[in-house]
Amino acid sequence: MSRVTFFTPSYNRAATLCRIFNSLMAQTCRDFTWLIIDDGSTDDTLSVVEKFRKIAVFPIAYVYQENGGKHSAMNHAVSLVKTDFLIIADSDDEFVPVTTNTFIRIWESIPEEKKECFCGVCCRCIDQSTGKMEGRPLPQEPLDISKADLQLKLRLDYEACSMYRTAVLKEFPFPEPPEHLPFFPETVVWHTMAKKYILRCTNDCLRVRYHDQGNSVTKNKSYTRHRMNIYLWEYYVNNELDYFRYYPMRFVKSFVGFCRDGILCGYSYKMLMKRLNTRYKKAVTSLFYPAGWILAKYAAWDGRRNKG
């Protein structure tokens, strides 16, 4: 049985899936399964996957679901996965040939008695346009650290390539709000997970990140990010203020963003205050509310102007 599942959430990405497929075919270790959750595609994704199956040297599982967004596809995938580990492979990704070997090697370098403290392994991405590693290097290698400490304390807030323990992903499912969203901010889940588990991080570059495609699980192009980002800002304000002294501008942005995106979502001042969990946070948010209101009005005007 495979130890690793590469999971791809896809919406109308028949034209880009070949990039992942070719890089998986080039893996030096093929002890993995590729799981594709088709999030309501209307293109020929299924026929493309069937062509892959005819020549693949690894198992390919294809599952169709009604469009629910990337977060919904993620939860569906985790419920199906039988392997020990899962790697998220977006529909326009590419992986270097030693990806599977490297992840397993790094995982096995963790002492057996400590593995229960880890949610997985975190490696780096290559910027396709430059061919170089994205972001600053780690201060030491390997680095055992929580995702929140990595991003908010060390301020190494870069796009990552991670392999997670499936059991931990089952423990921390993605929220699925009642309204339809193209995605739910992944940071909320990773940082919630970080309160219990750490990652082993290295500078190994395993994933090539492309910038020529939009979000892979999107029902249409008319959505605006404020509907998703309100959940991110709310999480930062309510749960991560202990990091303020390390990254003050991130939290200024969070307070302003919470107000701006809340207004764009149609929330009144009173409704926004109800979403905060202490009086102190409500008082600080009130100070940033005028800036959020101005930015919301500008965003609304700019949206009308672009439509016109």
Buried (B, 14 or more C-beta within 10 A) or exposed (E): EBBBBBBBBBBBBBBBBBBBBEBBBBBEBBBBBBBBBBBBBEBEBBEBBEEBEEEBEBEBBBEEBEBBBBBBBBBBBBEEBEBBBBBBBBBBBBBBBBBBBBBBBBBEEBEEEEEEEBBBBBBBBBBEEEEEBBBEEBEEEBBEBBBBBBBBBBBBBBEBBBBBBBEBBEEBEBBBEEEEBBBBBBBBBBBBBBEEBBBBBBBBBBBBBBEEBEBBBBBEEEBEBBBBBBBBBBBBBBBBBEBBEBBEEBBBBBBBBBBBBBBBBEBEBEEBBEBBEEEEBBEBBBEBBEBBBBBBEEBEEEEEEEEE
